[in-house]
Amino acid sequence: MAFFRPKEDRQVQVDFDHLPRHIAIIMDGNGRWAKKRGLPRTAGHAAGAENFRTIATYCKDIGLDYLTVYAFSTENWKRPAEEVGAIMGLLKKYLLEAIGRMERDRVKMEFFGDLSPLTPELRELCERTREISKHYEGCQVNICLNYGGRDELLRAARAYAQDCLDGKADPGDLGEEQFSNYLFSRGVPDPDLVIRPSGELRLSNFLLWQSAYAEFYFTDVLWPDFTKEELLKAIAAFQGRSRRFGGV
Ligand code: FPP
């Protein structure tokens, strides 16, 4: 398959033949980006959503297999109703556009998280996006929506316990791979690289199980300013690391 090689690759040394297979991003810093410009926080989320579009398209263009983004956490419901409503509105706008260009883009879309508290309209859009794109091969984008790592682990534990009660599973046989199949991310390889822009140095309940051996990349750049070149810097840093997975 031929991939579009961006002009940025001349500025940052990236080996495009050995990209991480799966990159996960905590899209943080929208509020501060807006504040710096004297704009409402919602304008920061709009800029963040626009940047998500740019970065997701770029990931597809360079041939990345999986991109997972943290769009809305189980804790984000604590934000003012207006802000929550604005983020949901941006998601709706994005999904409608994504559906419109699906045949051209052929990006497989998945959602990690409990979608049941979303409006029926948004749930239906998620379902439709998932359904239309499920046979696409190539890049898969996972949007974490009403997602929390602890919530995901609790749900998995409950479902597994139920399977034990129903005689479908035996606790003595439980291994990592089997347990992974109870997570929202079932079938998706663990992220190799987790990126958090905006200067915060924490995981914030993101992919707790899946990021066990991920490499982390932090930058002070705020998410709406996180350009393709910033992504390439993160990939270059990843490629300079030595991954030993507990070995020597
Ligand atoms: C964190 O920044 C960002 C969020 C909680 C929302 C992220 C949502 C989007 C980028 C828009 C919708 C997404 C898609 C996929 C279309 P923050 O508000 O915590 O920033 P701050 O720490 O500077 O306040």
Boltz pocket constraint, residues with backbone or C-beta under 6 A from the ligand:
constraints:
  - pocket:
      binder: B
      contacts: [[A, 27], [A, 28], [A, 29], [A, 30], [A, 31], [A, 32], [A, 33], [A, 44], [A, 45], [A, 46], [A, 48], [A, 49], [A, 52], [A, 69], [A, 70], [A, 71], [A, 72], [A, 73], [A, 76], [A, 87], [A, 90], [A, 91], [A, 94], [A, 143], [A, 198]]
      max_distance: 6.0
